[in-house]
Amino acid sequence: VQLVESGGGLVQAGGSLRLSCAASGFVFMIYDMGWYRQAPGKQRELVEQISSKNRTNYADSVKGRFSISRDTNKNTVSLQMNSLKPEDTAVYYCVAFRPLIPDSDYWGQGTQVTVSS
């Protein structure tokens, strides 16, 4: 199983970035997918997730600014991040999981997003 994130980097406040996650080694279409982030000294937190049926759930802090999407043909999940704020600075992780099935999650290695003020 592999989840490979890309698209992170340094951006000024107010700017945009698009993260992508390429998945392989499992049946992508039956897994829910999500993006989590972890800032220095803080716990990892959910950013946004999308179910196998394309239902989405997101953190209040990113409402109206971030948008998750998935492409079942390409086995990818993306996170479009607009109106970035310095507090969005974190390592962003892609995750695949089956709801209600313990230990079914797979994680990527993470990609750094830094937003300068």
Secondary structure, DSSP 8 states (H G I E B T S, - for coil): -EEEEE--EEEETT--EEEEEEEESS-GGGSEEEEEEE-TTS--EEEEEE-TT--EEE-GGGTTTEEEEEETTTTEEEEEE-S--GGG-EEEEEEEE-TT-TT--EE---EEEEEE-
